[in-house]
């Protein structure tokens, strides 16, 4: 494990493809979300319609799937109700895909996925104002996967 510190300007070592079909993207937002502070400061929101396919941004192994929430909205009280999928990639980087539609994940923990493979659909679960995919690349900096992480910068996406 790495030292328990924040990696302010670390850039992702891996190359990532767009996690949604490029032609469905209405806007990419790296800075206006009130939730993108602290550890989440390098998260990226892809503003897309509900039910947009969510795609694995790189090859990897599914490490976590939460798919059982049916609620969400513009209130921090919904924070823990986001459906999401996490994928472990090479170079100790993990991608996380949040605000997935209830019961839309078609992957399981331990499953290998290829870049571009559909892993779910965009929904309105968790703390969200509009339909979008909250995407982040993170690295773990301690033993607790829920608190000991930091997001890192994805400079550019590969156009599939």
C-alpha atoms as a printed R data frame, in Angstrom:
    type eleno elety resid chain resno       x       y       z
1   ATOM     1    CA   UNK     A     1   0.000   0.000   0.000
2   ATOM     2    CA   UNK     A     2   0.962   3.585  -0.527
3   ATOM     3    CA   UNK     A     3   1.505   6.120   2.223
4   ATOM     4    CA   UNK     A     4  -1.781   7.477   3.581
5   ATOM     5    CA   UNK     A     5  -1.637  10.845   1.828
6   ATOM     6    CA   UNK     A     6  -3.403  12.805  -0.875
7   ATOM     7    CA   UNK     A     7  -1.944  12.721  -4.400
8   ATOM     8    CA   UNK     A     8  -2.970  16.253  -5.432
9   ATOM     9    CA   UNK     A     9  -1.758  16.205  -9.016
10  ATOM    10    CA   UNK     A    10  -1.146  12.549  -9.852
11  ATOM    11    CA   UNK     A    11  -2.117  11.763 -13.424
12  ATOM    12    CA   UNK     A    12  -3.555   8.384 -14.371
13  ATOM    13    CA   UNK     A    13  -0.964   6.014 -15.799
14  ATOM    14    CA   UNK     A    14  -3.526   4.045 -17.804
15  ATOM    15    CA   UNK     A    15  -5.333   5.322 -20.882
16  ATOM    16    CA   UNK     A    16  -9.125   5.366 -20.577
17  ATOM    17    CA   UNK     A    17 -11.857   5.395 -23.201
18  ATOM    18    CA   UNK     A    18 -15.065   7.369 -22.790
19  ATOM    19    CA   UNK     A    19 -17.283   5.515 -20.266
20  ATOM    20    CA   UNK     A    20 -20.436   6.386 -22.241
21  ATOM    21    CA   UNK     A    21 -21.006   6.558 -26.010
22  ATOM    22    CA   UNK     A    22 -19.389   9.800 -27.141
23  ATOM    23    CA   UNK     A    23 -22.410  10.800 -29.245
24  ATOM    24    CA   UNK     A    24 -24.645  10.716 -26.137
25  ATOM    25    CA   UNK     A    25 -22.544  13.248 -24.180
26  ATOM    26    CA   UNK     A    26 -24.302  16.585 -23.721
27  ATOM    27    CA   UNK     A    27 -21.529  18.023 -21.582
28  ATOM    28    CA   UNK     A    28 -18.454  16.955 -19.599
29  ATOM    29    CA   UNK     A    29 -18.196  18.656 -16.216
30  ATOM    30    CA   UNK     A    30 -14.991  18.505 -14.200
31  ATOM    31    CA   UNK     A    31 -15.631  21.355 -11.775
32  ATOM    32    CA   UNK     A    32 -19.172  22.534 -10.953
33  ATOM    33    CA   UNK     A    33 -20.541  19.665  -8.866
34  ATOM    34    CA   UNK     A    34 -20.784  20.536  -5.158
35  ATOM    35    CA   UNK     A    35 -19.660  16.957  -4.379
36  ATOM    36    CA   UNK     A    36 -16.359  17.233  -6.287
37  ATOM    37    CA   UNK     A    37 -14.231  18.403  -3.390
38  ATOM    38    CA   UNK     A    38 -11.554  16.768  -1.245
39  ATOM    39    CA   UNK     A    39 -10.933  13.197  -2.344
40  ATOM    40    CA   UNK     A    40 -13.482  13.536  -5.163
41  ATOM    41    CA   UNK     A    41 -11.924  16.688  -6.685
42  ATOM    42    CA   UNK     A    42 -10.746  14.804  -9.807
43  ATOM    43    CA   UNK     A    43 -14.099  13.124 -10.524
44  ATOM    44    CA   UNK     A    44 -15.747  13.781 -13.886
45  ATOM    45    CA   UNK     A    45 -19.459  14.048 -14.658
46  ATOM    46    CA   UNK     A    46 -20.676  12.976 -18.086
47  ATOM    47    CA   UNK     A    47 -24.042  14.651 -18.596
48  ATOM    48    CA   UNK     A    48 -26.085  12.150 -20.607
49  ATOM    49    CA   UNK     A    49 -29.747  11.037 -20.752
50  ATOM    50    CA   UNK     A    50 -31.103   8.387 -18.401
51  ATOM    51    CA   UNK     A    51 -30.699   4.821 -19.679
52  ATOM    52    CA   UNK     A    52 -27.486   5.700 -21.574
53  ATOM    53    CA   UNK     A    53 -25.208   2.629 -21.671
54  ATOM    54    CA   UNK     A    54 -22.251   2.769 -19.279
55  ATOM    55    CA   UNK     A    55 -19.118   1.184 -20.726
56  ATOM    56    CA   UNK     A    56 -15.940  -0.150 -19.129
57  ATOM    57    CA   UNK     A    57 -13.335   2.553 -19.768
58  ATOM    58    CA   UNK     A    58 -10.510  -0.029 -19.834
59  ATOM    59    CA   UNK     A    59  -9.953  -3.771 -19.408
60  ATOM    60    CA   UNK     A    60 -10.137  -4.967 -15.820
61  ATOM    61    CA   UNK     A    61 -11.830  -7.018 -13.124
62  ATOM    62    CA   UNK     A    62 -15.102  -6.027 -11.470
63  ATOM    63    CA   UNK     A    63 -14.422  -5.439  -7.769
64  ATOM    64    CA   UNK     A    64 -17.772  -4.112  -6.564
65  ATOM    65    CA   UNK     A    65 -21.362  -3.850  -7.778
66  ATOM    66    CA   UNK     A    66 -24.176  -1.977  -5.989
67  ATOM    67    CA   UNK     A    67 -27.376  -2.250  -7.968
68  ATOM    68    CA   UNK     A    68 -30.257  -2.280  -5.465
69  ATOM    69    CA   UNK     A    69 -31.115   1.390  -4.909
70  ATOM    70    CA   UNK     A    70 -34.224   2.928  -6.448
71  ATOM    71    CA   UNK     A    71 -33.922   6.400  -4.921
72  ATOM    72    CA   UNK     A    72 -31.986   9.567  -5.534
73  ATOM    73    CA   UNK     A    73 -32.265  13.312  -5.891
74  ATOM    74    CA   UNK     A    74 -30.731  16.719  -5.188
75  ATOM    75    CA   UNK     A    75 -30.207  16.214  -1.478
76  ATOM    76    CA   UNK     A    76 -27.070  14.983   0.326
77  ATOM    77    CA   UNK     A    77 -29.353  12.631   2.290
78  ATOM    78    CA   UNK     A    78 -29.266  10.404  -0.831
79  ATOM    79    CA   UNK     A    79 -25.440  10.166  -0.799
80  ATOM    80    CA   UNK     A    80 -25.294   6.458   0.114
81  ATOM    81    CA   UNK     A    81 -28.010   5.409  -2.337
82  ATOM    82    CA   UNK     A    82 -25.996   5.620  -5.556
83  ATOM    83    CA   UNK     A    83 -25.768   2.427  -7.562
84  ATOM    84    CA   UNK     A    84 -22.254   1.900  -8.874
85  ATOM    85    CA   UNK     A    85 -19.691  -0.455 -10.374
86  ATOM    86    CA   UNK     A    86 -15.941  -0.489  -9.656
87  ATOM    87    CA   UNK     A    87 -13.304  -2.007 -11.939
88  ATOM    88    CA   UNK     A    88  -9.671  -2.707 -11.015
89  ATOM    89    CA   UNK     A    89  -7.176  -1.962 -13.797
90  ATOM    90    CA   UNK     A    90  -3.432  -2.321 -14.195
91  ATOM    91    CA   UNK     A    91  -1.116   0.103 -12.341
92  ATOM    92    CA   UNK     A    92  -3.265  -0.148  -9.170
93  ATOM    93    CA   UNK     A    93  -5.912   2.173 -10.657
94  ATOM    94    CA   UNK     A    94  -9.638   1.581 -10.147
95  ATOM    95    CA   UNK     A    95 -12.490   3.152 -12.091
96  ATOM    96    CA   UNK     A    96 -15.844   3.821 -10.470
97  ATOM    97    CA   UNK     A    97 -19.119   4.523 -12.268
98  ATOM    98    CA   UNK     A    98 -21.910   6.098 -10.150
99  ATOM    99    CA   UNK     A    99 -25.631   6.933 -10.421
100 ATOM   100    CA   UNK     A   100 -26.509   3.760 -12.301
101 ATOM   101    CA   UNK     A   101 -30.141   2.871 -12.933
102 ATOM   102    CA   UNK     A   102 -31.729   0.392 -10.529
103 ATOM   103    CA   UNK     A   103 -31.007  -3.209 -11.521
104 ATOM   104    CA   UNK     A   104 -29.179  -2.222 -14.741
105 ATOM   105    CA   UNK     A   105 -25.763  -3.711 -13.944
106 ATOM   106    CA   UNK     A   106 -25.043  -6.798 -15.984
107 ATOM   107    CA   UNK     A   107 -21.694  -7.659 -14.370
108 ATOM   108    CA   UNK     A   108 -20.665  -9.511 -11.220
109 ATOM   109    CA   UNK     A   109 -17.776  -9.149  -8.782
110 ATOM   110    CA   UNK     A   110 -14.718 -11.063 -10.001
111 ATOM   111    CA   UNK     A   111 -15.798 -10.908 -13.650
112 ATOM   112    CA   UNK     A   112 -13.223  -9.828 -16.244
113 ATOM   113    CA   UNK     A   113 -14.420  -7.071 -18.575
114 ATOM   114    CA   UNK     A   114 -13.022  -5.621 -21.766
115 ATOM   115    CA   UNK     A   115 -12.856  -1.944 -22.645
116 ATOM   116    CA   UNK     A   116 -16.154  -0.883 -24.217
117 ATOM   117    CA   UNK     A   117 -18.186  -3.678 -22.625
118 ATOM   118    CA   UNK     A   118 -21.551  -2.499 -21.266
119 ATOM   119    CA   UNK     A   119 -21.620  -2.667 -17.457
120 ATOM   120    CA   UNK     A   120 -24.874  -0.806 -16.707
121 ATOM   121    CA   UNK     A   121 -27.045   2.199 -17.578
122 ATOM   122    CA   UNK     A   122 -27.226   5.771 -16.306
123 ATOM   123    CA   UNK     A   123 -29.952   6.440 -13.746
124 ATOM   124    CA   UNK     A   124 -30.824   8.954 -11.052
125 ATOM   125    CA   UNK     A   125 -29.729   7.090  -7.917
126 ATOM   126    CA   UNK     A   126 -27.871   8.725  -5.065
127 ATOM   127    CA   UNK     A   127 -27.111  12.415  -4.616
128 ATOM   128    CA   UNK     A   128 -27.732  13.872  -8.082
129 ATOM   129    CA   UNK     A   129 -29.455  16.855  -9.650
130 ATOM   130    CA   UNK     A   130 -29.598  15.635 -13.247
131 ATOM   131    CA   UNK     A   131 -29.007  12.382 -15.121
132 ATOM   132    CA   UNK     A   132 -25.271  11.855 -15.506
133 ATOM   133    CA   UNK     A   133 -22.489   9.360 -15.033
134 ATOM   134    CA   UNK     A   134 -20.158  10.268 -12.186
135 ATOM   135    CA   UNK     A   135 -16.800   8.767 -13.200
136 ATOM   136    CA   UNK     A   136 -13.572   8.661 -11.268
137 ATOM   137    CA   UNK     A   137 -10.219   6.950 -11.295
138 ATOM   138    CA   UNK     A   138  -8.956   6.231  -7.823
139 ATOM   139    CA   UNK     A   139  -6.028   4.697  -6.055
140 ATOM   140    CA   UNK     A   140  -6.135   3.134  -2.606
141 ATOM   141    CA   UNK     A   141  -3.867   4.659   0.034
142 ATOM   142    CA   UNK     A   142  -4.754   2.480   3.003
143 ATOM   143    CA   UNK     A   143  -6.624  -0.646   4.100
144 ATOM   144    CA   UNK     A   144 -10.193   0.760   4.139
145 ATOM   145    CA   UNK     A   145 -11.555   0.873   0.564
146 ATOM   146    CA   UNK     A   146 -14.397   3.206   1.600
147 ATOM   147    CA   UNK     A   147 -12.228   5.933   3.131
148 ATOM   148    CA   UNK     A   148  -8.578   5.331   2.190
149 ATOM   149    CA   UNK     A   149  -8.552   6.421  -1.449
150 ATOM   150    CA   UNK     A   150  -7.791   9.423  -3.608
151 ATOM   151    CA   UNK     A   151  -8.965  10.326  -7.088
152 ATOM   152    CA   UNK     A   152  -6.382  11.027  -9.738
153 ATOM   153    CA   UNK     A   153  -6.466  13.104 -12.901
154 ATOM   154    CA   UNK     A   154  -7.590  11.704 -16.238
155 ATOM   155    CA   UNK     A   155  -6.212  14.195 -18.743
156 ATOM   156    CA   UNK     A   156  -7.812  12.907 -21.945
157 ATOM   157    CA   UNK     A   157 -10.057  10.102 -23.069
158 ATOM   158    CA   UNK     A   158  -9.473   7.850 -26.047
159 ATOM   159    CA   UNK     A   159 -12.215   8.164 -28.640
160 ATOM   160    CA   UNK     A   160 -13.500   4.649 -29.323
